[in-house]
Amino acid sequence: MTGNAGITGRCGPCLAGLSRARWITSREGTAGALSLARLCAAAGFEAAAAFRSDNGRTA
């Protein structure tokens, strides 16, 4: 994805604009993964996790 095309809304970043993005997130069952799932669901999509890790240095 180049720049901020399609992700900036009237009130700042718009999560729905990232619905086709591939995500790096924490392991399933963690608070971080659950938060991402809930935020994306509220925006009307399910995040496609391309990579999962609880170690930020590996991503």
PyMOL Python script that loads the backbone (N, CA, C, O; Angstrom):
from pymol import cmd

cmd.read_pdbstr("""\
ATOM      1  N   MET A   1       0.850  -1.161   0.000  1.00  0.00           N
ATOM      2  CA  MET A   1       0.000   0.000   0.000  1.00  0.00           C
ATOM      3  C   MET A   1       0.897   1.226   0.000  1.00  0.00           C
ATOM      4  O   MET A   1       1.830   1.326   0.797  1.00  0.00           O
ATOM      5  N   THR A   2       0.614   2.136  -0.879  1.00  0.00           N
ATOM      6  CA  THR A   2       1.431   3.336  -0.948  1.00  0.00           C
ATOM      7  C   THR A   2       0.738   4.511  -0.293  1.00  0.00           C
ATOM      8  O   THR A   2      -0.451   4.748  -0.503  1.00  0.00           O
ATOM      9  N   GLY A   3       1.485   5.227   0.487  1.00  0.00           N
ATOM     10  CA  GLY A   3       0.959   6.406   1.137  1.00  0.00           C
ATOM     11  C   GLY A   3      -0.245   6.097   2.015  1.00  0.00           C
ATOM     12  O   GLY A   3      -0.363   5.003   2.568  1.00  0.00           O
ATOM     13  N   ASN A   4      -1.124   7.061   2.132  1.00  0.00           N
ATOM     14  CA  ASN A   4      -2.325   6.904   2.942  1.00  0.00           C
ATOM     15  C   ASN A   4      -3.579   6.818   2.079  1.00  0.00           C
ATOM     16  O   ASN A   4      -4.680   7.084   2.560  1.00  0.00           O
ATOM     17  N   ALA A   5      -3.422   6.451   0.820  1.00  0.00           N
ATOM     18  CA  ALA A   5      -4.564   6.397  -0.099  1.00  0.00           C
ATOM     19  C   ALA A   5      -5.669   5.516   0.455  1.00  0.00           C
ATOM     20  O   ALA A   5      -5.457   4.334   0.726  1.00  0.00           O
ATOM     21  N   GLY A   6      -6.833   6.091   0.619  1.00  0.00           N
ATOM     22  CA  GLY A   6      -7.997   5.330   1.028  1.00  0.00           C
ATOM     23  C   GLY A   6      -8.135   5.073   2.517  1.00  0.00           C
ATOM     24  O   GLY A   6      -9.090   4.418   2.934  1.00  0.00           O
ATOM     25  N   ILE A   7      -7.206   5.571   3.337  1.00  0.00           N
ATOM     26  CA  ILE A   7      -7.329   5.262   4.761  1.00  0.00           C
ATOM     27  C   ILE A   7      -7.594   6.489   5.620  1.00  0.00           C
ATOM     28  O   ILE A   7      -7.798   6.350   6.826  1.00  0.00           O
ATOM     29  N   THR A   8      -7.599   7.676   5.047  1.00  0.00           N
ATOM     30  CA  THR A   8      -7.822   8.865   5.852  1.00  0.00           C
ATOM     31  C   THR A   8      -9.267   9.313   5.706  1.00  0.00           C
ATOM     32  O   THR A   8      -9.730   9.599   4.602  1.00  0.00           O
ATOM     33  N   GLY A   9      -9.964   9.372   6.812  1.00  0.00           N
ATOM     34  CA  GLY A   9     -11.360   9.784   6.809  1.00  0.00           C
ATOM     35  C   GLY A   9     -11.521  11.167   7.382  1.00  0.00           C
ATOM     36  O   GLY A   9     -10.543  11.862   7.657  1.00  0.00           O
ATOM     37  N   ARG A  10     -12.764  11.558   7.558  1.00  0.00           N
ATOM     38  CA  ARG A  10     -13.089  12.883   8.066  1.00  0.00           C
ATOM     39  C   ARG A  10     -12.496  13.111   9.440  1.00  0.00           C
ATOM     40  O   ARG A  10     -12.101  14.230   9.767  1.00  0.00           O
ATOM     41  N   CYS A  11     -12.427  12.058  10.255  1.00  0.00           N
ATOM     42  CA  CYS A  11     -11.941  12.191  11.633  1.00  0.00           C
ATOM     43  C   CYS A  11     -10.566  11.560  11.812  1.00  0.00           C
ATOM     44  O   CYS A  11     -10.211  11.167  12.923  1.00  0.00           O
ATOM     45  N   GLY A  12      -9.799  11.456  10.752  1.00  0.00           N
ATOM     46  CA  GLY A  12      -8.474  10.842  10.833  1.00  0.00           C
ATOM     47  C   GLY A  12      -8.456   9.504  10.132  1.00  0.00           C
ATOM     48  O   GLY A  12      -9.256   9.266   9.228  1.00  0.00           O
ATOM     49  N   PRO A  13      -7.555   8.628  10.536  1.00  0.00           N
ATOM     50  CA  PRO A  13      -7.436   7.328   9.864  1.00  0.00           C
ATOM     51  C   PRO A  13      -8.738   6.534   9.923  1.00  0.00           C
ATOM     52  O   PRO A  13      -9.425   6.519  10.945  1.00  0.00           O
ATOM     53  N   CYS A  14      -9.062   5.885   8.827  1.00  0.00           N
ATOM     54  CA  CYS A  14     -10.280   5.089   8.725  1.00  0.00           C
ATOM     55  C   CYS A  14      -9.882   3.618   8.565  1.00  0.00           C
ATOM     56  O   CYS A  14      -9.298   3.245   7.547  1.00  0.00           O
ATOM     57  N   LEU A  15     -10.186   2.806   9.532  1.00  0.00           N
ATOM     58  CA  LEU A  15      -9.778   1.409   9.531  1.00  0.00           C
ATOM     59  C   LEU A  15     -10.365   0.647   8.351  1.00  0.00           C
ATOM     60  O   LEU A  15      -9.707  -0.247   7.818  1.00  0.00           O
ATOM     61  N   ALA A  16     -11.572   0.971   7.933  1.00  0.00           N
ATOM     62  CA  ALA A  16     -12.211   0.280   6.811  1.00  0.00           C
ATOM     63  C   ALA A  16     -11.388   0.421   5.531  1.00  0.00           C
ATOM     64  O   ALA A  16     -11.454  -0.440   4.653  1.00  0.00           O
ATOM     65  N   GLY A  17     -10.620   1.493   5.420  1.00  0.00           N
ATOM     66  CA  GLY A  17      -9.757   1.694   4.255  1.00  0.00           C
ATOM     67  C   GLY A  17      -8.608   0.701   4.196  1.00  0.00           C
ATOM     68  O   GLY A  17      -7.919   0.606   3.181  1.00  0.00           O
ATOM     69  N   LEU A  18      -8.400  -0.039   5.277  1.00  0.00           N
ATOM     70  CA  LEU A  18      -7.331  -1.039   5.324  1.00  0.00           C
ATOM     71  C   LEU A  18      -7.880  -2.466   5.252  1.00  0.00           C
ATOM     72  O   LEU A  18      -7.181  -3.418   5.598  1.00  0.00           O
ATOM     73  N   SER A  19      -9.108  -2.614   4.812  1.00  0.00           N
ATOM     74  CA  SER A  19      -9.750  -3.929   4.810  1.00  0.00           C
ATOM     75  C   SER A  19      -9.066  -4.933   3.889  1.00  0.00           C
ATOM     76  O   SER A  19      -9.187  -6.137   4.112  1.00  0.00           O
ATOM     77  N   ARG A  20      -8.359  -4.483   2.872  1.00  0.00           N
ATOM     78  CA  ARG A  20      -7.678  -5.397   1.951  1.00  0.00           C
ATOM     79  C   ARG A  20      -6.201  -5.600   2.317  1.00  0.00           C
ATOM     80  O   ARG A  20      -5.483  -6.333   1.637  1.00  0.00           O
ATOM     81  N   ALA A  21      -5.763  -4.955   3.379  1.00  0.00           N
ATOM     82  CA  ALA A  21      -4.363  -5.064   3.801  1.00  0.00           C
ATOM     83  C   ALA A  21      -4.095  -6.413   4.461  1.00  0.00           C
ATOM     84  O   ALA A  21      -5.008  -7.057   4.977  1.00  0.00           O
ATOM     85  N   ARG A  22      -2.842  -6.825   4.436  1.00  0.00           N
ATOM     86  CA  ARG A  22      -2.404  -8.002   5.184  1.00  0.00           C
ATOM     87  C   ARG A  22      -1.791  -7.474   6.470  1.00  0.00           C
ATOM     88  O   ARG A  22      -1.041  -6.497   6.450  1.00  0.00           O
ATOM     89  N   TRP A  23      -2.107  -8.115   7.588  1.00  0.00           N
ATOM     90  CA  TRP A  23      -1.762  -7.601   8.901  1.00  0.00           C
ATOM     91  C   TRP A  23      -0.675  -8.423   9.583  1.00  0.00           C
ATOM     92  O   TRP A  23      -0.563  -9.630   9.368  1.00  0.00           O
ATOM     93  N   ILE A  24       0.115  -7.760  10.401  1.00  0.00           N
ATOM     94  CA  ILE A  24       1.025  -8.412  11.339  1.00  0.00           C
ATOM     95  C   ILE A  24       0.400  -8.176  12.701  1.00  0.00           C
ATOM     96  O   ILE A  24       0.149  -7.033  13.086  1.00  0.00           O
ATOM     97  N   THR A  25       0.149  -9.248  13.428  1.00  0.00           N
ATOM     98  CA  THR A  25      -0.537  -9.136  14.710  1.00  0.00           C
ATOM     99  C   THR A  25       0.030 -10.144  15.699  1.00  0.00           C
ATOM    100  O   THR A  25       0.886 -10.958  15.353  1.00  0.00           O
ATOM    101  N   SER A  26      -0.442 -10.082  16.899  1.00  0.00           N
ATOM    102  CA  SER A  26       0.026 -11.012  17.928  1.00  0.00           C
ATOM    103  C   SER A  26      -0.689 -12.360  17.803  1.00  0.00           C
ATOM    104  O   SER A  26      -1.647 -12.504  17.044  1.00  0.00           O
ATOM    105  N   ARG A  27      -0.201 -13.341  18.566  1.00  0.00           N
ATOM    106  CA  ARG A  27      -0.752 -14.703  18.524  1.00  0.00           C
ATOM    107  C   ARG A  27      -2.246 -14.709  18.787  1.00  0.00           C
ATOM    108  O   ARG A  27      -2.760 -13.862  19.516  1.00  0.00           O
ATOM    109  N   GLU A  28      -2.948 -15.680  18.184  1.00  0.00           N
ATOM    110  CA  GLU A  28      -4.370 -15.847  18.442  1.00  0.00           C
ATOM    111  C   GLU A  28      -4.593 -16.085  19.932  1.00  0.00           C
ATOM    112  O   GLU A  28      -3.796 -16.748  20.595  1.00  0.00           O
ATOM    113  N   GLY A  29      -5.667 -15.546  20.435  1.00  0.00           N
ATOM    114  CA  GLY A  29      -5.999 -15.721  21.841  1.00  0.00           C
ATOM    115  C   GLY A  29      -5.411 -14.670  22.758  1.00  0.00           C
ATOM    116  O   GLY A  29      -5.719 -14.650  23.949  1.00  0.00           O
ATOM    117  N   THR A  30      -4.569 -13.795  22.227  1.00  0.00           N
ATOM    118  CA  THR A  30      -3.980 -12.741  23.059  1.00  0.00           C
ATOM    119  C   THR A  30      -4.881 -11.512  23.041  1.00  0.00           C
ATOM    120  O   THR A  30      -5.748 -11.371  22.179  1.00  0.00           O
ATOM    121  N   ALA A  31      -4.665 -10.640  23.993  1.00  0.00           N
ATOM    122  CA  ALA A  31      -5.452  -9.409  24.074  1.00  0.00           C
ATOM    123  C   ALA A  31      -5.269  -8.560  22.818  1.00  0.00           C
ATOM    124  O   ALA A  31      -6.225  -7.952  22.334  1.00  0.00           O
ATOM    125  N   GLY A  32      -4.057  -8.517  22.294  1.00  0.00           N
ATOM    126  CA  GLY A  32      -3.794  -7.731  21.089  1.00  0.00           C
ATOM    127  C   GLY A  32      -4.538  -8.257  19.876  1.00  0.00           C
ATOM    128  O   GLY A  32      -5.113  -7.481  19.111  1.00  0.00           O
ATOM    129  N   ALA A  33      -4.530  -9.571  19.695  1.00  0.00           N
ATOM    130  CA  ALA A  33      -5.235 -10.173  18.558  1.00  0.00           C
ATOM    131  C   ALA A  33      -6.742  -9.978  18.701  1.00  0.00           C
ATOM    132  O   ALA A  33      -7.429  -9.717  17.714  1.00  0.00           O
ATOM    133  N   LEU A  34      -7.253 -10.103  19.911  1.00  0.00           N
ATOM    134  CA  LEU A  34      -8.675  -9.899  20.147  1.00  0.00           C
ATOM    135  C   LEU A  34      -9.070  -8.444  19.881  1.00  0.00           C
ATOM    136  O   LEU A  34     -10.123  -8.180  19.301  1.00  0.00           O
ATOM    137  N   SER A  35      -8.239  -7.521  20.297  1.00  0.00           N
ATOM    138  CA  SER A  35      -8.511  -6.102  20.048  1.00  0.00           C
ATOM    139  C   SER A  35      -8.552  -5.803  18.556  1.00  0.00           C
ATOM    140  O   SER A  35      -9.443  -5.097  18.085  1.00  0.00           O
ATOM    141  N   LEU A  36      -7.580  -6.343  17.807  1.00  0.00           N
ATOM    142  CA  LEU A  36      -7.566  -6.130  16.365  1.00  0.00           C
ATOM    143  C   LEU A  36      -8.823  -6.720  15.731  1.00  0.00           C
ATOM    144  O   LEU A  36      -9.451  -6.081  14.887  1.00  0.00           O
ATOM    145  N   ALA A  37      -9.189  -7.925  16.129  1.00  0.00           N
ATOM    146  CA  ALA A  37     -10.380  -8.565  15.573  1.00  0.00           C
ATOM    147  C   ALA A  37     -11.634  -7.734  15.852  1.00  0.00           C
ATOM    148  O   ALA A  37     -12.480  -7.571  14.972  1.00  0.00           O
ATOM    149  N   ARG A  38     -11.753  -7.217  17.055  1.00  0.00           N
ATOM    150  CA  ARG A  38     -12.930  -6.414  17.410  1.00  0.00           C
ATOM    151  C   ARG A  38     -12.963  -5.083  16.664  1.00  0.00           C
ATOM    152  O   ARG A  38     -14.020  -4.658  16.199  1.00  0.00           O
ATOM    153  N   LEU A  39     -11.822  -4.432  16.548  1.00  0.00           N
ATOM    154  CA  LEU A  39     -11.766  -3.167  15.823  1.00  0.00           C
ATOM    155  C   LEU A  39     -12.126  -3.346  14.356  1.00  0.00           C
ATOM    156  O   LEU A  39     -12.881  -2.557  13.787  1.00  0.00           O
ATOM    157  N   CYS A  40     -11.575  -4.394  13.752  1.00  0.00           N
ATOM    158  CA  CYS A  40     -11.855  -4.653  12.338  1.00  0.00           C
ATOM    159  C   CYS A  40     -13.312  -5.049  12.137  1.00  0.00           C
ATOM    160  O   CYS A  40     -13.940  -4.619  11.169  1.00  0.00           O
ATOM    161  N   ALA A  41     -13.859  -5.864  13.039  1.00  0.00           N
ATOM    162  CA  ALA A  41     -15.265  -6.261  12.936  1.00  0.00           C
ATOM    163  C   ALA A  41     -16.172  -5.030  13.030  1.00  0.00           C
ATOM    164  O   ALA A  41     -17.173  -4.936  12.320  1.00  0.00           O
ATOM    165  N   ALA A  42     -15.820  -4.100  13.896  1.00  0.00           N
ATOM    166  CA  ALA A  42     -16.613  -2.879  14.025  1.00  0.00           C
ATOM    167  C   ALA A  42     -16.554  -2.040  12.754  1.00  0.00           C
ATOM    168  O   ALA A  42     -17.477  -1.281  12.455  1.00  0.00           O
ATOM    169  N   ALA A  43     -15.447  -2.186  12.000  1.00  0.00           N
ATOM    170  CA  ALA A  43     -15.289  -1.459  10.734  1.00  0.00           C
ATOM    171  C   ALA A  43     -15.866  -2.247   9.564  1.00  0.00           C
ATOM    172  O   ALA A  43     -15.873  -1.760   8.433  1.00  0.00           O
ATOM    173  N   GLY A  44     -16.355  -3.472   9.827  1.00  0.00           N
ATOM    174  CA  GLY A  44     -17.028  -4.244   8.792  1.00  0.00           C
ATOM    175  C   GLY A  44     -16.199  -5.242   8.026  1.00  0.00           C
ATOM    176  O   GLY A  44     -16.586  -5.649   6.931  1.00  0.00           O
ATOM    177  N   PHE A  45     -15.061  -5.653   8.572  1.00  0.00           N
ATOM    178  CA  PHE A  45     -14.244  -6.643   7.881  1.00  0.00           C
ATOM    179  C   PHE A  45     -13.467  -7.491   8.869  1.00  0.00           C
ATOM    180  O   PHE A  45     -13.412  -7.180  10.059  1.00  0.00           O
ATOM    181  N   GLU A  46     -12.866  -8.565   8.371  1.00  0.00           N
ATOM    182  CA  GLU A  46     -12.010  -9.434   9.179  1.00  0.00           C
ATOM    183  C   GLU A  46     -10.575  -9.251   8.704  1.00  0.00           C
ATOM    184  O   GLU A  46     -10.297  -9.370   7.511  1.00  0.00           O
ATOM    185  N   ALA A  47      -9.669  -8.966   9.622  1.00  0.00           N
ATOM    186  CA  ALA A  47      -8.264  -8.744   9.262  1.00  0.00           C
ATOM    187  C   ALA A  47      -7.627 -10.032   8.748  1.00  0.00           C
ATOM    188  O   ALA A  47      -7.814 -11.097   9.338  1.00  0.00           O
ATOM    189  N   ALA A  48      -6.886  -9.940   7.665  1.00  0.00           N
ATOM    190  CA  ALA A  48      -6.148 -11.078   7.121  1.00  0.00           C
ATOM    191  C   ALA A  48      -4.752 -11.051   7.737  1.00  0.00           C
ATOM    192  O   ALA A  48      -3.903 -10.260   7.327  1.00  0.00           O
ATOM    193  N   ALA A  49      -4.519 -11.910   8.714  1.00  0.00           N
ATOM    194  CA  ALA A  49      -3.229 -11.953   9.405  1.00  0.00           C
ATOM    195  C   ALA A  49      -2.205 -12.679   8.541  1.00  0.00           C
ATOM    196  O   ALA A  49      -2.321 -13.883   8.312  1.00  0.00           O
ATOM    197  N   ALA A  50      -1.208 -11.950   8.064  1.00  0.00           N
ATOM    198  CA  ALA A  50      -0.152 -12.530   7.252  1.00  0.00           C
ATOM    199  C   ALA A  50       0.944 -13.120   8.127  1.00  0.00           C
ATOM    200  O   ALA A  50       1.668 -14.023   7.708  1.00  0.00           O
ATOM    201  N   PHE A  51       1.059 -12.606   9.340  1.00  0.00           N
ATOM    202  CA  PHE A  51       2.121 -13.032  10.248  1.00  0.00           C
ATOM    203  C   PHE A  51       1.662 -12.779  11.670  1.00  0.00           C
ATOM    204  O   PHE A  51       1.056 -11.747  11.956  1.00  0.00           O
ATOM    205  N   ARG A  52       1.948 -13.719  12.566  1.00  0.00           N
ATOM    206  CA  ARG A  52       1.602 -13.566  13.986  1.00  0.00           C
ATOM    207  C   ARG A  52       2.844 -13.785  14.836  1.00  0.00           C
ATOM    208  O   ARG A  52       3.594 -14.738  14.623  1.00  0.00           O
ATOM    209  N   SER A  53       3.052 -12.908  15.789  1.00  0.00           N
ATOM    210  CA  SER A  53       4.178 -13.024  16.708  1.00  0.00           C
ATOM    211  C   SER A  53       3.911 -12.172  17.937  1.00  0.00           C
ATOM    212  O   SER A  53       3.247 -11.139  17.856  1.00  0.00           O
ATOM    213  N   ASP A  54       4.425 -12.604  19.061  1.00  0.00           N
ATOM    214  CA  ASP A  54       4.362 -11.776  20.267  1.00  0.00           C
ATOM    215  C   ASP A  54       5.686 -11.073  20.500  1.00  0.00           C
ATOM    216  O   ASP A  54       5.885 -10.448  21.542  1.00  0.00           O
ATOM    217  N   ASN A  55       6.588 -11.171  19.543  1.00  0.00           N
ATOM    218  CA  ASN A  55       7.880 -10.528  19.643  1.00  0.00           C
ATOM    219  C   ASN A  55       7.959  -9.452  18.557  1.00  0.00           C
ATOM    220  O   ASN A  55       8.157  -9.776  17.386  1.00  0.00           O
ATOM    221  N   GLY A  56       7.810  -8.205  18.923  1.00  0.00           N
ATOM    222  CA  GLY A  56       7.826  -7.121  17.971  1.00  0.00           C
ATOM    223  C   GLY A  56       9.087  -7.011  17.161  1.00  0.00           C
ATOM    224  O   GLY A  56       9.071  -6.426  16.078  1.00  0.00           O
ATOM    225  N   ARG A  57      10.168  -7.549  17.646  1.00  0.00           N
ATOM    226  CA  ARG A  57      11.439  -7.473  16.914  1.00  0.00           C
ATOM    227  C   ARG A  57      11.489  -8.425  15.728  1.00  0.00           C
ATOM    228  O   ARG A  57      12.281  -8.214  14.810  1.00  0.00           O
ATOM    229  N   THR A  58      10.660  -9.474  15.724  1.00  0.00           N
ATOM    230  CA  THR A  58      10.687 -10.418  14.604  1.00  0.00           C
ATOM    231  C   THR A  58       9.920  -9.902  13.405  1.00  0.00           C
ATOM    232  O   THR A  58      10.149 -10.345  12.279  1.00  0.00           O
ATOM    233  N   ALA A  59       9.023  -8.982  13.634  1.00  0.00           N
ATOM    234  CA  ALA A  59       8.233  -8.437  12.520  1.00  0.00           C
ATOM    235  C   ALA A  59       9.010  -7.308  11.895  1.00  0.00           C
ATOM    236  O   ALA A  59       8.543  -6.695  10.935  1.00  0.00           O
TER     237      ALA A  59
END
""", "prot")
cmd.dss("prot")
cmd.show_as("cartoon", "prot")
cmd.util.cbc("prot")
cmd.orient("prot")
